[in-house]
Amino acid sequence: MTDSLATPIADNSEVVLHFDLKLADGSAAESTRVNDKPAKLVIGDGNLTDSFEACLLGLKVGDKKSFTLQPEDAFGMPNPDNFHHLERSKFNAEAPAEVGMILAFSQPDGSEMPGIVREVTGDSVTVDFNHPLAGQVITFNVEILSVN
């Protein structure tokens, strides 16, 4: 029987961890500690960037680590093709065309995608469908809770 406390994170490891995600200015972007709901992930399943996974490899239960990723290694750089200009008439009181608003937009397949209103000029509304953290330098603070 192996001691799961001593098992290092490797490919295909199922990992439960707490993380805090901070922007370059020190502001908090996300934290699993707020609601005390740790994240669960599988190394190598494609849900995380290779750079993020590489930072976790070799860590064990109880380890705490902080690492900083450049935009291209975290959520990528903003893609100009993900900025769309929509008619102001497509917005209403429930979904206002106000700069900074994050709204859900229906996709042709029925799914929803979040977009951030970046600019409102006359009848044109510019919506950014890039990941909200695209282009940001991100610092992760992780605490490994379990490795299987």
C-alpha positions in Angstrom: 0.0 0.0 0.0 1.4 3.4 -1.0 1.3 6.4 1.3 -0.9 8.9 -0.6 0.6 11.8 1.5 4.0 11.1 -0.1 2.7 10.6 -3.7 4.0 13.4 -5.9 1.7 14.9 -8.6 2.4 13.3 -11.9 0.5 12.8 -15.3 -3.0 11.5 -14.7 -3.0 12.4 -11.0 -6.3 13.4 -9.6 -5.5 16.5 -7.4 -7.6 18.4 -4.9 -6.3 21.8 -4.1 -7.0 25.3 -2.8 -5.8 28.1 -5.0 -5.8 31.9 -4.9 -5.4 33.7 -8.2 -4.0 37.3 -8.1 -3.4 39.9 -10.8 -0.1 41.8 -11.2 -1.5 44.7 -9.1 -2.1 42.3 -6.2 -5.9 42.2 -6.6 -7.7 38.9 -6.1 -9.3 37.5 -9.2 -10.5 34.1 -7.8 -10.1 32.0 -4.7 -11.4 28.5 -3.7 -11.0 29.6 -0.1 -13.9 32.1 -0.3 -16.5 29.4 -0.1 -14.1 26.7 1.2 -14.7 24.7 -2.0 -11.4 23.2 -3.2 -10.8 22.6 -6.9 -10.5 19.1 -8.3 -8.5 18.4 -11.4 -6.8 15.7 -13.4 -3.3 16.4 -14.7 -3.1 15.9 -18.4 -6.8 16.1 -19.2 -6.4 19.2 -21.2 -8.4 21.5 -18.9 -5.3 23.4 -17.7 -2.4 24.9 -19.6 0.7 22.9 -19.8 2.6 25.7 -18.0 0.2 25.6 -15.0 0.4 21.8 -14.9 4.2 21.9 -15.0 4.2 24.1 -11.9 2.2 21.4 -10.0 4.2 18.4 -11.0 6.1 16.9 -8.1 4.1 18.6 -5.4 2.7 16.5 -2.6 -0.1 16.7 0.0 0.5 19.7 2.3 2.8 21.5 -0.1 2.1 25.2 -0.6 3.6 27.0 -3.6 3.3 30.3 -5.3 4.1 30.8 -9.0 3.6 33.5 -11.6 2.6 32.9 -15.2 2.9 35.3 -18.1 -0.3 35.8 -20.2 0.8 33.4 -22.9 1.3 30.6 -20.2 -1.9 31.4 -18.3 -5.1 32.6 -20.1 -3.4 33.7 -23.4 -3.3 37.1 -25.0 -6.5 38.8 -26.2 -7.5 37.8 -29.7 -8.8 40.7 -31.8 -11.1 38.3 -33.6 -13.0 37.8 -30.3 -14.1 41.4 -30.2 -17.6 41.8 -31.8 -19.7 44.9 -32.6 -23.3 44.4 -31.9 -26.3 46.7 -32.4 -27.4 48.5 -29.2 -31.0 47.4 -29.9 -29.9 43.8 -28.9 -29.5 45.0 -25.3 -32.3 45.8 -22.7 -32.8 46.7 -19.1 -32.0 43.1 -18.0 -28.8 43.1 -20.2 -27.7 46.7 -20.4 -25.1 48.0 -22.8 -22.9 49.5 -20.1 -19.1 49.4 -20.2 -17.7 46.8 -17.8 -20.9 44.6 -17.7 -20.3 40.9 -18.1 -23.3 39.4 -19.9 -24.2 35.9 -21.2 -24.7 35.6 -24.9 -26.5 32.7 -26.5 -24.6 30.7 -29.1 -26.0 29.0 -32.2 -25.7 25.6 -30.4 -27.8 26.8 -27.5 -24.8 27.2 -25.1 -24.0 30.6 -23.5 -20.7 32.5 -23.6 -19.8 35.4 -21.4 -18.8 38.7 -23.0 -17.6 41.9 -21.5 -19.0 45.2 -22.8 -15.9 47.2 -23.7 -17.3 50.2 -25.5 -20.6 51.9 -26.3 -20.6 54.3 -29.2 -24.0 55.5 -30.6 -25.8 52.4 -31.8 -22.7 50.2 -31.7 -21.7 48.1 -28.7 -18.2 46.4 -28.6 -18.2 43.1 -26.8 -15.1 41.2 -25.8 -15.4 37.4 -25.8 -11.8 36.8 -24.8 -11.3 35.1 -21.4 -11.6 37.9 -18.8 -8.0 37.2 -17.6 -6.5 37.1 -21.1 -3.4 39.4 -21.3 -2.9 39.3 -17.5 0.1 38.2 -15.6 -1.3 35.8 -13.0 0.1 34.7 -9.7 -1.3 31.4 -8.3 -0.9 30.4 -4.7 -1.7 26.7 -4.3 -2.1 24.3 -1.4 -2.3 20.6 -2.3 -5.0 18.8 -0.3 -4.9 15.3 -1.9 -3.2 13.4 -4.7 -4.6 10.1 -6.1 
